[in-house]
Amino acid sequence: MILLESLYGSVIIPDVVAGELGARASPSQVRSWISAPPAWVRVESATPEQLSAVTPELDPGERAAIALATAFSADLLLIDEARGRVEAHRRRLALTGTLGVLRLDVPATLGRLRATTFYVDSALIEDVFGRWTR
């Protein structure tokens, strides 16, 4: 998580996403981290008005992230869901995904990511990061 601070300075996490991170199904390290987030992390709630401006077809976390990115004129939105990315592109929001953040310190970061519940196809890892993991 220090990688996010060093790259972006501060990060806003929708309260819905914070709830997902703190859920019993999340790895214990993630639950522990979100239970007392560092000072550079702000957990924010999107208002009903902000949420109503985003298509209801998205999952609540993606809707809230897009609503907050719009409301705060975010420099960058971190979003992985394909439908959420389409909506973010439609709104002309600058975005990246988890893999876009990870490519900076590939071997160490992939190792940490594999210790969580995040799933990505091995072929995609090879396509995106192959030259950095050999």
N, CA, C and O atoms as CSV, one atom per row, in Angstrom:
chain,resi,resn,atom,element,x,y,z
A,1,MET,N,N,0.810,-1.190,0.000
A,1,MET,CA,C,0.000,0.000,0.000
A,1,MET,C,C,0.860,1.264,0.000
A,1,MET,O,O,0.402,2.325,-0.424
A,2,ILE,N,N,2.074,1.160,0.461
A,2,ILE,CA,C,2.967,2.307,0.444
A,2,ILE,C,C,3.213,2.758,-0.984
A,2,ILE,O,O,3.466,3.938,-1.228
A,3,LEU,N,N,3.141,1.831,-1.929
A,3,LEU,CA,C,3.307,2.167,-3.334
A,3,LEU,C,C,2.294,3.228,-3.749
A,3,LEU,O,O,2.649,4.176,-4.450
A,4,LEU,N,N,1.040,3.086,-3.328
A,4,LEU,CA,C,0.017,4.063,-3.691
A,4,LEU,C,C,0.357,5.442,-3.136
A,4,LEU,O,O,0.210,6.444,-3.836
A,5,GLU,N,N,0.804,5.499,-1.903
A,5,GLU,CA,C,1.169,6.789,-1.325
A,5,GLU,C,C,2.326,7.423,-2.086
A,5,GLU,O,O,2.298,8.618,-2.382
A,6,SER,N,N,3.339,6.629,-2.401
A,6,SER,CA,C,4.498,7.196,-3.092
A,6,SER,C,C,4.148,7.645,-4.506
A,6,SER,O,O,4.747,8.593,-5.013
A,7,LEU,N,N,3.201,6.988,-5.145
A,7,LEU,CA,C,2.811,7.358,-6.498
A,7,LEU,C,C,1.838,8.528,-6.541
A,7,LEU,O,O,1.948,9.407,-7.396
A,8,TYR,N,N,0.886,8.533,-5.613
A,8,TYR,CA,C,-0.230,9.462,-5.729
A,8,TYR,C,C,-0.358,10.460,-4.584
A,8,TYR,O,O,-1.148,11.398,-4.693
A,9,GLY,N,N,0.365,10.302,-3.520
A,9,GLY,CA,C,0.294,11.242,-2.402
A,9,GLY,C,C,-0.900,11.007,-1.516
A,9,GLY,O,O,-0.743,10.754,-0.321
A,10,SER,N,N,-2.093,11.084,-2.076
A,10,SER,CA,C,-3.299,10.792,-1.298
A,10,SER,C,C,-4.261,9.993,-2.169
A,10,SER,O,O,-4.241,10.079,-3.397
A,11,VAL,N,N,-5.094,9.221,-1.504
A,11,VAL,CA,C,-6.033,8.341,-2.192
A,11,VAL,C,C,-7.388,8.469,-1.506
A,11,VAL,O,O,-7.479,8.461,-0.279
A,12,ILE,N,N,-8.436,8.587,-2.312
A,12,ILE,CA,C,-9.797,8.592,-1.785
A,12,ILE,C,C,-10.415,7.238,-2.108
A,12,ILE,O,O,-10.398,6.790,-3.255
A,13,ILE,N,N,-10.953,6.599,-1.089
A,13,ILE,CA,C,-11.604,5.299,-1.252
A,13,ILE,C,C,-13.081,5.477,-0.939
A,13,ILE,O,O,-13.425,5.996,0.123
A,14,PRO,N,N,-13.964,5.054,-1.844
A,14,PRO,CA,C,-15.391,5.120,-1.532
A,14,PRO,C,C,-15.708,4.247,-0.313
A,14,PRO,O,O,-15.121,3.179,-0.140
A,15,ASP,N,N,-16.628,4.706,0.520
A,15,ASP,CA,C,-16.992,3.939,1.704
A,15,ASP,C,C,-17.476,2.538,1.344
A,15,ASP,O,O,-17.260,1.592,2.103
A,16,VAL,N,N,-18.128,2.401,0.193
A,16,VAL,CA,C,-18.598,1.093,-0.267
A,16,VAL,C,C,-17.405,0.163,-0.498
A,16,VAL,O,O,-17.445,-1.007,-0.118
A,17,VAL,N,N,-16.360,0.676,-1.113
A,17,VAL,CA,C,-15.153,-0.125,-1.375
A,17,VAL,C,C,-14.451,-0.438,-0.061
A,17,VAL,O,O,-13.970,-1.555,0.130
A,18,ALA,N,N,-14.385,0.530,0.846
A,18,ALA,CA,C,-13.787,0.276,2.161
A,18,ALA,C,C,-14.536,-0.856,2.862
A,18,ALA,O,O,-13.922,-1.694,3.524
A,19,GLY,N,N,-15.854,-0.880,2.716
A,19,GLY,CA,C,-16.642,-1.969,3.289
A,19,GLY,C,C,-16.295,-3.310,2.675
A,19,GLY,O,O,-16.227,-4.315,3.381
A,20,GLU,N,N,-16.073,-3.340,1.367
A,20,GLU,CA,C,-15.660,-4.579,0.701
A,20,GLU,C,C,-14.294,-5.035,1.211
A,20,GLU,O,O,-14.075,-6.224,1.445
A,21,LEU,N,N,-13.378,-4.076,1.380
A,21,LEU,CA,C,-12.038,-4.418,1.858
A,21,LEU,C,C,-12.070,-4.945,3.285
A,21,LEU,O,O,-11.240,-5.769,3.668
A,22,GLY,N,N,-13.030,-4.467,4.070
A,22,GLY,CA,C,-13.134,-4.898,5.456
A,22,GLY,C,C,-14.004,-6.124,5.666
A,22,GLY,O,O,-14.172,-6.574,6.799
A,23,ALA,N,N,-14.557,-6.668,4.598
A,23,ALA,CA,C,-15.442,-7.836,4.706
A,23,ALA,C,C,-14.678,-9.074,5.142
A,23,ALA,O,O,-13.477,-9.198,4.905
A,24,ARG,N,N,-15.381,-9.969,5.770
A,24,ARG,CA,C,-14.781,-11.209,6.276
A,24,ARG,C,C,-14.045,-11.982,5.180
A,24,ARG,O,O,-13.043,-12.640,5.462
A,25,ALA,N,N,-14.523,-11.914,3.944
A,25,ALA,CA,C,-13.903,-12.650,2.839
A,25,ALA,C,C,-12.552,-12.069,2.415
A,25,ALA,O,O,-11.786,-12.737,1.721
A,26,SER,N,N,-12.255,-10.840,2.822
A,26,SER,CA,C,-10.974,-10.228,2.467
A,26,SER,C,C,-9.843,-10.824,3.293
A,26,SER,O,O,-10.067,-11.279,4.415
A,27,PRO,N,N,-8.636,-10.826,2.752
A,27,PRO,CA,C,-7.489,-11.317,3.531
A,27,PRO,C,C,-7.317,-10.503,4.821
A,27,PRO,O,O,-7.626,-9.312,4.855
A,28,SER,N,N,-6.834,-11.139,5.852
A,28,SER,CA,C,-6.712,-10.477,7.159
A,28,SER,C,C,-5.847,-9.217,7.087
A,28,SER,O,O,-6.134,-8.238,7.776
A,29,GLN,N,N,-4.801,-9.222,6.271
A,29,GLN,CA,C,-3.955,-8.033,6.147
A,29,GLN,C,C,-4.731,-6.858,5.566
A,29,GLN,O,O,-4.548,-5.718,5.992
A,30,VAL,N,N,-5.586,-7.131,4.608
A,30,VAL,CA,C,-6.395,-6.079,3.991
A,30,VAL,C,C,-7.409,-5.559,5.003
A,30,VAL,O,O,-7.581,-4.348,5.141
A,31,ARG,N,N,-8.081,-6.461,5.708
A,31,ARG,CA,C,-9.049,-6.045,6.734
A,31,ARG,C,C,-8.379,-5.196,7.803
A,31,ARG,O,O,-8.927,-4.183,8.237
A,32,SER,N,N,-7.205,-5.609,8.218
A,32,SER,CA,C,-6.476,-4.859,9.236
A,32,SER,C,C,-6.096,-3.477,8.720
A,32,SER,O,O,-6.233,-2.485,9.437
A,33,TRP,N,N,-5.622,-3.407,7.488
A,33,TRP,CA,C,-5.196,-2.140,6.905
A,33,TRP,C,C,-6.350,-1.157,6.811
A,33,TRP,O,O,-6.204,0.006,7.187
A,34,ILE,N,N,-7.504,-1.613,6.310
A,34,ILE,CA,C,-8.631,-0.693,6.114
A,34,ILE,C,C,-9.300,-0.349,7.431
A,34,ILE,O,O,-9.988,0.669,7.512
A,35,SER,N,N,-9.126,-1.154,8.461
A,35,SER,CA,C,-9.741,-0.832,9.751
A,35,SER,C,C,-9.107,0.401,10.391
A,35,SER,O,O,-9.739,1.067,11.211
A,36,ALA,N,N,-7.869,0.706,10.023
A,36,ALA,CA,C,-7.177,1.904,10.512
A,36,ALA,C,C,-6.331,2.447,9.365
A,36,ALA,O,O,-5.105,2.344,9.400
A,37,PRO,N,N,-6.972,3.021,8.353
A,37,PRO,CA,C,-6.217,3.472,7.175
A,37,PRO,C,C,-5.215,4.560,7.527
A,37,PRO,O,O,-5.442,5.341,8.451
A,38,PRO,N,N,-4.108,4.615,6.797
A,38,PRO,CA,C,-3.102,5.645,7.053
A,38,PRO,C,C,-3.646,7.037,6.722
A,38,PRO,O,O,-4.689,7.172,6.082
A,39,ALA,N,N,-2.941,8.043,7.157
A,39,ALA,CA,C,-3.387,9.432,7.000
A,39,ALA,C,C,-3.561,9.841,5.536
A,39,ALA,O,O,-4.359,10.732,5.246
A,40,TRP,N,N,-2.841,9.219,4.618
A,40,TRP,CA,C,-2.923,9.596,3.209
A,40,TRP,C,C,-4.142,9.005,2.511
A,40,TRP,O,O,-4.362,9.265,1.328
A,41,VAL,N,N,-4.939,8.210,3.231
A,41,VAL,CA,C,-6.151,7.605,2.690
A,41,VAL,C,C,-7.374,8.274,3.322
A,41,VAL,O,O,-7.484,8.389,4.543
A,42,ARG,N,N,-8.284,8.708,2.454
A,42,ARG,CA,C,-9.555,9.257,2.937
A,42,ARG,C,C,-10.684,8.364,2.449
A,42,ARG,O,O,-10.772,8.053,1.261
A,43,VAL,N,N,-11.538,7.958,3.365
A,43,VAL,CA,C,-12.729,7.203,2.993
A,43,VAL,C,C,-13.861,8.215,2.880
A,43,VAL,O,O,-14.153,8.942,3.830
A,44,GLU,N,N,-14.494,8.258,1.713
A,44,GLU,CA,C,-15.542,9.234,1.430
A,44,GLU,C,C,-16.814,8.521,0.978
A,44,GLU,O,O,-16.767,7.429,0.410
A,45,SER,N,N,-17.940,9.157,1.240
A,45,SER,CA,C,-19.236,8.658,0.776
A,45,SER,C,C,-19.707,9.509,-0.389
A,45,SER,O,O,-19.623,10.736,-0.345
A,46,ALA,N,N,-20.191,8.870,-1.404
A,46,ALA,CA,C,-20.822,9.589,-2.514
A,46,ALA,C,C,-22.254,9.912,-2.092
A,46,ALA,O,O,-22.928,9.097,-1.463
A,47,THR,N,N,-22.697,11.087,-2.441
A,47,THR,CA,C,-24.072,11.476,-2.111
A,47,THR,C,C,-25.044,10.769,-3.045
A,47,THR,O,O,-24.654,10.324,-4.125
A,48,PRO,N,N,-26.298,10.662,-2.642
A,48,PRO,CA,C,-27.293,10.075,-3.550
A,48,PRO,C,C,-27.355,10.803,-4.897
A,48,PRO,O,O,-27.534,10.171,-5.938
A,49,GLU,N,N,-27.209,12.117,-4.875
A,49,GLU,CA,C,-27.228,12.883,-6.124
A,49,GLU,C,C,-26.042,12.508,-7.014
A,49,GLU,O,O,-26.196,12.343,-8.225
A,50,GLN,N,N,-24.856,12.374,-6.407
A,50,GLN,CA,C,-23.667,11.992,-7.184
A,50,GLN,C,C,-23.846,10.597,-7.770
A,50,GLN,O,O,-23.510,10.361,-8.930
A,51,LEU,N,N,-24.375,9.676,-6.973
A,51,LEU,CA,C,-24.581,8.304,-7.445
A,51,LEU,C,C,-25.625,8.236,-8.548
A,51,LEU,O,O,-25.497,7.439,-9.478
A,52,SER,N,N,-26.658,9.067,-8.451
A,52,SER,CA,C,-27.725,9.009,-9.457
A,52,SER,C,C,-27.238,9.442,-10.839
A,52,SER,O,O,-27.876,9.139,-11.847
A,53,ALA,N,N,-26.110,10.148,-10.888
A,53,ALA,CA,C,-25.556,10.587,-12.170
A,53,ALA,C,C,-24.747,9.492,-12.860
A,53,ALA,O,O,-24.314,9.659,-14.000
A,54,VAL,N,N,-24.545,8.377,-12.171
A,54,VAL,CA,C,-23.759,7.265,-12.722
A,54,VAL,C,C,-24.713,6.104,-13.004
A,54,VAL,O,O,-25.610,5.815,-12.212
A,55,THR,N,N,-24.507,5.455,-14.129
A,55,THR,CA,C,-25.392,4.362,-14.529
A,55,THR,C,C,-25.570,3.326,-13.408
A,55,THR,O,O,-24.589,2.910,-12.792
A,56,PRO,N,N,-26.806,2.912,-13.145
A,56,PRO,CA,C,-27.058,1.916,-12.104
A,56,PRO,C,C,-26.647,0.500,-12.508
A,56,PRO,O,O,-26.754,-0.428,-11.706
A,57,GLU,N,N,-26.181,0.333,-13.734
A,57,GLU,CA,C,-25.762,-0.991,-14.206
A,57,GLU,C,C,-24.436,-1.433,-13.591
A,57,GLU,O,O,-24.077,-2.608,-13.669
A,58,LEU,N,N,-23.714,-0.506,-12.986
A,58,LEU,CA,C,-22.414,-0.834,-12.388
A,58,LEU,C,C,-22.590,-1.342,-10.970
A,58,LEU,O,O,-23.612,-1.107,-10.326
A,59,ASP,N,N,-21.585,-2.034,-10.504
A,59,ASP,CA,C,-21.562,-2.485,-9.119
A,59,ASP,C,C,-21.420,-1.247,-8.222
A,59,ASP,O,O,-20.855,-0.241,-8.651
A,60,PRO,N,N,-21.926,-1.308,-6.981
A,60,PRO,CA,C,-21.918,-0.126,-6.110
A,60,PRO,C,C,-20.535,0.500,-5.903
A,60,PRO,O,O,-20.424,1.722,-5.808
A,61,GLY,N,N,-19.490,-0.311,-5.834
A,61,GLY,CA,C,-18.148,0.230,-5.654
A,61,GLY,C,C,-17.682,1.032,-6.847
A,61,GLY,O,O,-17.090,2.100,-6.691
A,62,GLU,N,N,-17.948,0.518,-8.052
A,62,GLU,CA,C,-17.569,1.238,-9.262
A,62,GLU,C,C,-18.379,2.526,-9.411
A,62,GLU,O,O,-17.844,3.571,-9.782
A,63,ARG,N,N,-19.678,2.432,-9.115
A,63,ARG,CA,C,-20.526,3.633,-9.186
A,63,ARG,C,C,-19.991,4.714,-8.255
A,63,ARG,O,O,-19.851,5.871,-8.651
A,64,ALA,N,N,-19.695,4.334,-7.021
A,64,ALA,CA,C,-19.214,5.316,-6.044
A,64,ALA,C,C,-17.854,5.872,-6.449
A,64,ALA,O,O,-17.604,7.067,-6.294
A,65,ALA,N,N,-16.980,5.021,-6.965
A,65,ALA,CA,C,-15.650,5.489,-7.372
A,65,ALA,C,C,-15.758,6.504,-8.504
A,65,ALA,O,O,-15.075,7.527,-8.483
A,66,ILE,N,N,-16.599,6.236,-9.481
A,66,ILE,CA,C,-16.779,7.162,-10.596
A,66,ILE,C,C,-17.437,8.461,-10.117
A,66,ILE,O,O,-17.046,9.554,-10.529
A,67,ALA,N,N,-18.433,8.329,-9.249
A,67,ALA,CA,C,-19.103,9.519,-8.719
A,67,ALA,C,C,-18.119,10.404,-7.955
A,67,ALA,O,O,-18.118,11.623,-8.124
A,68,LEU,N,N,-17.281,9.788,-7.115
A,68,LEU,CA,C,-16.313,10.573,-6.338
A,68,LEU,C,C,-15.203,11.135,-7.220
A,68,LEU,O,O,-14.767,12.269,-7.021
A,69,ALA,N,N,-14.748,10.357,-8.185
A,69,ALA,CA,C,-13.710,10.862,-9.102
A,69,ALA,C,C,-14.215,12.092,-9.837
A,69,ALA,O,O,-13.468,13.047,-10.050
A,70,THR,N,N,-15.477,12.067,-10.222
A,70,THR,CA,C,-16.076,13.217,-10.891
A,70,THR,C,C,-16.216,14.388,-9.925
A,70,THR,O,O,-15.850,15.515,-10.258
A,71,ALA,N,N,-16.743,14.128,-8.732
A,71,ALA,CA,C,-16.984,15.190,-7.751
A,71,ALA,C,C,-15.693,15.870,-7.300
A,71,ALA,O,O,-15.665,17.083,-7.092
A,72,PHE,N,N,-14.628,15.087,-7.150
A,72,PHE,CA,C,-13.358,15.632,-6.665
A,72,PHE,C,C,-12.407,16.012,-7.801
A,72,PHE,O,O,-11.271,16.415,-7.550
A,73,SER,N,N,-12.865,15.886,-9.045
A,73,SER,CA,C,-11.987,16.136,-10.199
A,73,SER,C,C,-10.657,15.399,-10.013
A,73,SER,O,O,-9.579,15.986,-10.104
A,74,ALA,N,N,-10.769,14.115,-9.754
A,74,ALA,CA,C,-9.598,13.284,-9.465
A,74,ALA,C,C,-8.605,13.291,-10.623
A,74,ALA,O,O,-8.991,13.328,-11.791
A,75,ASP,N,N,-7.330,13.256,-10.278
A,75,ASP,CA,C,-6.281,13.170,-11.293
A,75,ASP,C,C,-6.301,11.817,-11.995
A,75,ASP,O,O,-5.977,11.714,-13.178
A,76,LEU,N,N,-6.690,10.772,-11.247
A,76,LEU,CA,C,-6.640,9.413,-11.772
A,76,LEU,C,C,-7.624,8.548,-11.015
A,76,LEU,O,O,-7.733,8.653,-9.793
A,77,LEU,N,N,-8.337,7.701,-11.722
A,77,LEU,CA,C,-9.275,6.752,-11.140
A,77,LEU,C,C,-8.685,5.354,-11.274
A,77,LEU,O,O,-8.303,4.940,-12.368
A,78,LEU,N,N,-8.612,4.632,-10.172
A,78,LEU,CA,C,-8.158,3.244,-10.194
A,78,LEU,C,C,-9.400,2.366,-10.256
A,78,LEU,O,O,-10.173,2.293,-9.300
A,79,ILE,N,N,-9.582,1.696,-11.398
A,79,ILE,CA,C,-10.779,0.881,-11.612
A,79,ILE,C,C,-10.427,-0.294,-12.520
A,79,ILE,O,O,-9.728,-0.125,-13.519
A,80,ASP,N,N,-10.909,-1.476,-12.171
A,80,ASP,CA,C,-10.578,-2.682,-12.932
A,80,ASP,C,C,-11.750,-3.256,-13.720
A,80,ASP,O,O,-11.540,-3.820,-14.794
A,81,GLU,N,N,-12.955,-3.132,-13.228
A,81,GLU,CA,C,-14.118,-3.711,-13.900
A,81,GLU,C,C,-14.282,-3.139,-15.306
A,81,GLU,O,O,-14.221,-1.924,-15.493
A,82,ALA,N,N,-14.489,-3.999,-16.283
A,82,ALA,CA,C,-14.592,-3.565,-17.681
A,82,ALA,C,C,-15.724,-2.560,-17.890
A,82,ALA,O,O,-15.526,-1.543,-18.555
A,83,ARG,N,N,-16.906,-2.828,-17.335
A,83,ARG,CA,C,-18.033,-1.906,-17.533
A,83,ARG,C,C,-17.771,-0.577,-16.842
A,83,ARG,O,O,-18.169,0.472,-17.349
A,84,GLY,N,N,-17.109,-0.606,-15.699
A,84,GLY,CA,C,-16.750,0.629,-15.014
A,84,GLY,C,C,-15.741,1.436,-15.817
A,84,GLY,O,O,-15.815,2.664,-15.865
A,85,ARG,N,N,-14.801,0.743,-16.445
A,85,ARG,CA,C,-13.795,1.422,-17.270
A,85,ARG,C,C,-14.444,2.081,-18.488
A,85,ARG,O,O,-14.060,3.181,-18.884
A,86,VAL,N,N,-15.430,1.401,-19.077
A,86,VAL,CA,C,-16.149,1.981,-20.220
A,86,VAL,C,C,-16.846,3.272,-19.784
A,86,VAL,O,O,-16.777,4.287,-20.477
A,87,GLU,N,N,-17.513,3.222,-18.639
A,87,GLU,CA,C,-18.206,4.413,-18.136
A,87,GLU,C,C,-17.213,5.526,-17.811
A,87,GLU,O,O,-17.482,6.691,-18.104
A,88,ALA,N,N,-16.085,5.195,-17.220
A,88,ALA,CA,C,-15.065,6.201,-16.903
A,88,ALA,C,C,-14.509,6.826,-18.183
A,88,ALA,O,O,-14.305,8.039,-18.239
A,89,HIS,N,N,-14.265,6.014,-19.201
A,89,HIS,CA,C,-13.802,6.543,-20.495
A,89,HIS,C,C,-14.859,7.476,-21.099
A,89,HIS,O,O,-14.541,8.541,-21.627
A,90,ARG,N,N,-16.112,7.050,-21.009
A,90,ARG,CA,C,-17.204,7.863,-21.546
A,90,ARG,C,C,-17.221,9.239,-20.885
A,90,ARG,O,O,-17.538,10.240,-21.528
A,91,ARG,N,N,-16.879,9.280,-19.597
A,91,ARG,CA,C,-16.863,10.543,-18.849
A,91,ARG,C,C,-15.523,11.270,-18.977
A,91,ARG,O,O,-15.322,12.332,-18.387
A,92,ARG,N,N,-14.621,10.691,-19.747
A,92,ARG,CA,C,-13.294,11.275,-19.973
A,92,ARG,C,C,-12.477,11.392,-18.690
A,92,ARG,O,O,-11.723,12.347,-18.505
A,93,LEU,N,N,-12.638,10.413,-17.813
A,93,LEU,CA,C,-11.834,10.358,-16.594
A,93,LEU,C,C,-10.517,9.651,-16.894
A,93,LEU,O,O,-10.499,8.634,-17.588
A,94,ALA,N,N,-9.428,10.181,-16.378
A,94,ALA,CA,C,-8.141,9.492,-16.500
A,94,ALA,C,C,-8.217,8.272,-15.593
A,94,ALA,O,O,-8.667,8.369,-14.451
A,95,LEU,N,N,-7.779,7.123,-16.100
A,95,LEU,CA,C,-7.890,5.913,-15.280
A,95,LEU,C,C,-6.715,4.988,-15.485
A,95,LEU,O,O,-5.987,5.064,-16.475
A,96,THR,N,N,-6.558,4.116,-14.518
A,96,THR,CA,C,-5.624,3.014,-14.600
A,96,THR,C,C,-6.265,1.857,-13.844
A,96,THR,O,O,-7.274,2.025,-13.159
A,97,GLY,N,N,-5.671,0.700,-13.977
A,97,GLY,CA,C,-6.147,-0.465,-13.242
A,97,GLY,C,C,-5.073,-0.944,-12.278
A,97,GLY,O,O,-3.980,-0.381,-12.215
A,98,THR,N,N,-5.390,-1.961,-11.551
A,98,THR,CA,C,-4.429,-2.527,-10.597
A,98,THR,C,C,-3.124,-2.883,-11.299
A,98,THR,O,O,-2.042,-2.601,-10.786
A,99,LEU,N,N,-3.228,-3.505,-12.474
A,99,LEU,CA,C,-2.005,-3.899,-13.178
A,99,LEU,C,C,-1.202,-2.689,-13.632
A,99,LEU,O,O,0.025,-2.760,-13.698
A,100,GLY,N,N,-1.862,-1.587,-13.943
A,100,GLY,CA,C,-1.160,-0.372,-14.315
A,100,GLY,C,C,-0.345,0.201,-13.175
A,100,GLY,O,O,0.729,0.761,-13.393
A,101,VAL,N,N,-0.850,0.065,-11.962
A,101,VAL,CA,C,-0.115,0.516,-10.779
A,101,VAL,C,C,1.034,-0.439,-10.487
A,101,VAL,O,O,2.131,-0.004,-10.137
A,102,LEU,N,N,0.793,-1.717,-10.629
A,102,LEU,CA,C,1.775,-2.733,-10.253
A,102,LEU,C,C,3.010,-2.773,-11.137
A,102,LEU,O,O,4.074,-3.200,-10.688
A,103,ARG,N,N,2.892,-2.340,-12.374
A,103,ARG,CA,C,4.013,-2.499,-13.291
A,103,ARG,C,C,5.269,-1.764,-12.839
A,103,ARG,O,O,6.339,-1.987,-13.405
A,104,LEU,N,N,5.171,-0.901,-11.843
A,104,LEU,CA,C,6.327,-0.143,-11.373
A,104,LEU,C,C,7.330,-0.997,-10.614
A,104,LEU,O,O,8.537,-0.815,-10.772
A,105,ASP,N,N,6.857,-1.918,-9.799
A,105,ASP,CA,C,7.726,-2.810,-9.032
A,105,ASP,C,C,7.164,-4.223,-9.207
A,105,ASP,O,O,6.658,-4.832,-8.264
A,106,VAL,N,N,7.265,-4.708,-10.398
A,106,VAL,CA,C,6.547,-5.898,-10.814
A,106,VAL,C,C,6.784,-7.132,-9.942
A,106,VAL,O,O,5.815,-7.643,-9.380
A,107,PRO,N,N,7.998,-7.639,-9.795
A,107,PRO,CA,C,8.144,-8.895,-9.054
A,107,PRO,C,C,7.642,-8.808,-7.605
A,107,PRO,O,O,6.908,-9.687,-7.154
A,108,ALA,N,N,8.023,-7.780,-6.892
A,108,ALA,CA,C,7.606,-7.660,-5.487
A,108,ALA,C,C,6.100,-7.452,-5.380
A,108,ALA,O,O,5.441,-8.051,-4.529
A,109,THR,N,N,5.574,-6.621,-6.228
A,109,THR,CA,C,4.156,-6.304,-6.148
A,109,THR,C,C,3.297,-7.479,-6.565
A,109,THR,O,O,2.265,-7.728,-5.942
A,110,LEU,N,N,3.685,-8.208,-7.596
A,110,LEU,CA,C,2.917,-9.393,-7.996
A,110,LEU,C,C,2.915,-10.434,-6.882
A,110,LEU,O,O,1.900,-11.090,-6.647
A,111,GLY,N,N,4.032,-10.586,-6.205
A,111,GLY,CA,C,4.086,-11.519,-5.082
A,111,GLY,C,C,3.093,-11.152,-3.995
A,111,GLY,O,O,2.399,-12.017,-3.460
A,112,ARG,N,N,3.025,-9.861,-3.668
A,112,ARG,CA,C,2.061,-9.405,-2.661
A,112,ARG,C,C,0.631,-9.564,-3.148
A,112,ARG,O,O,-0.252,-9.949,-2.381
A,113,LEU,N,N,0.404,-9.271,-4.406
A,113,LEU,CA,C,-0.941,-9.381,-4.952
A,113,LEU,C,C,-1.413,-10.837,-4.946
A,113,LEU,O,O,-2.575,-11.115,-4.647
A,114,ARG,N,N,-0.523,-11.751,-5.273
A,114,ARG,CA,C,-0.899,-13.180,-5.285
A,114,ARG,C,C,-1.245,-13.685,-3.893
A,114,ARG,O,O,-1.923,-14.704,-3.765
A,115,ALA,N,N,-0.798,-13.000,-2.849
A,115,ALA,CA,C,-1.111,-13.385,-1.471
A,115,ALA,C,C,-2.515,-12.943,-1.067
A,115,ALA,O,O,-2.971,-13.265,0.030
A,116,THR,N,N,-3.210,-12.205,-1.945
A,116,THR,CA,C,-4.571,-11.760,-1.650
A,116,THR,C,C,-5.551,-12.600,-2.451
A,116,THR,O,O,-5.174,-13.620,-3.028
A,117,THR,N,N,-6.795,-12.178,-2.486
A,117,THR,CA,C,-7.823,-12.893,-3.247
A,117,THR,C,C,-7.950,-12.384,-4.677
A,117,THR,O,O,-8.820,-12.850,-5.413
A,118,PHE,N,N,-7.105,-11.439,-5.092
A,118,PHE,CA,C,-7.143,-10.916,-6.455
A,118,PHE,C,C,-6.806,-12.035,-7.418
A,118,PHE,O,O,-5.825,-12.753,-7.223
A,119,TYR,N,N,-7.618,-12.189,-8.466
A,119,TYR,CA,C,-7.350,-13.210,-9.470
A,119,TYR,C,C,-7.102,-12.555,-10.813
A,119,TYR,O,O,-7.831,-11.650,-11.221
A,120,VAL,N,N,-6.081,-13.014,-11.489
A,120,VAL,CA,C,-5.832,-12.610,-12.864
A,120,VAL,C,C,-5.212,-13.810,-13.573
A,120,VAL,O,O,-4.420,-14.550,-12.991
A,121,ASP,N,N,-5.580,-13.985,-14.813
A,121,ASP,CA,C,-5.086,-15.101,-15.597
A,121,ASP,C,C,-3.572,-15.017,-15.762
A,121,ASP,O,O,-3.041,-13.936,-16.020
A,122,SER,N,N,-2.881,-16.121,-15.619
A,122,SER,CA,C,-1.420,-16.155,-15.745
A,122,SER,C,C,-0.943,-15.687,-17.115
A,122,SER,O,O,0.115,-15.068,-17.229
A,123,ALA,N,N,-1.721,-15.982,-18.155
A,123,ALA,CA,C,-1.339,-15.537,-19.498
A,123,ALA,C,C,-1.359,-14.009,-19.594
A,123,ALA,O,O,-0.519,-13.415,-20.269
A,124,LEU,N,N,-2.322,-13.377,-18.915
A,124,LEU,CA,C,-2.378,-11.914,-18.912
A,124,LEU,C,C,-1.167,-11.344,-18.174
A,124,LEU,O,O,-0.573,-10.363,-18.620
A,125,ILE,N,N,-0.801,-11.954,-17.053
A,125,ILE,CA,C,0.394,-11.523,-16.317
A,125,ILE,C,C,1.615,-11.603,-17.230
A,125,ILE,O,O,2.427,-10.678,-17.270
A,126,GLU,N,N,1.741,-12.700,-17.958
A,126,GLU,CA,C,2.877,-12.867,-18.867
A,126,GLU,C,C,2.844,-11.827,-19.989
A,126,GLU,O,O,3.872,-11.240,-20.326
A,127,ASP,N,N,1.655,-11.601,-20.568
A,127,ASP,CA,C,1.538,-10.607,-21.640
A,127,ASP,C,C,1.907,-9.206,-21.163
A,127,ASP,O,O,2.612,-8.474,-21.858
A,128,VAL,N,N,1.435,-8.838,-19.990
A,128,VAL,CA,C,1.636,-7.475,-19.495
A,128,VAL,C,C,3.007,-7.278,-18.862
A,128,VAL,O,O,3.651,-6.251,-19.075
A,129,PHE,N,N,3.460,-8.274,-18.073
A,129,PHE,CA,C,4.659,-8.090,-17.263
A,129,PHE,C,C,5.811,-9.019,-17.608
A,129,PHE,O,O,6.850,-8.983,-16.948
A,130,GLY,N,N,5.649,-9.848,-18.625
A,130,GLY,CA,C,6.647,-10.859,-18.946
A,130,GLY,C,C,8.080,-10.382,-18.920
A,130,GLY,O,O,8.932,-11.016,-18.296
A,131,ARG,N,N,8.356,-9.300,-19.571
A,131,ARG,CA,C,9.743,-8.845,-19.653
A,131,ARG,C,C,10.307,-8.386,-18.301
A,131,ARG,O,O,11.524,-8.331,-18.126
A,132,TRP,N,N,9.422,-8.055,-17.342
A,132,TRP,CA,C,9.876,-7.609,-16.030
A,132,TRP,C,C,9.938,-8.744,-14.999
A,132,TRP,O,O,10.477,-8.560,-13.908
A,133,THR,N,N,9.390,-9.906,-15.342
A,133,THR,CA,C,9.345,-11.001,-14.366
A,133,THR,C,C,10.333,-12.116,-14.684
A,133,THR,O,O,10.456,-13.059,-13.903
A,134,ARG,N,N,11.025,-12.038,-15.781
A,134,ARG,CA,C,11.960,-13.110,-16.156
A,134,ARG,C,C,13.312,-12.870,-15.525
A,134,ARG,O,O,14.234,-13.661,-15.720
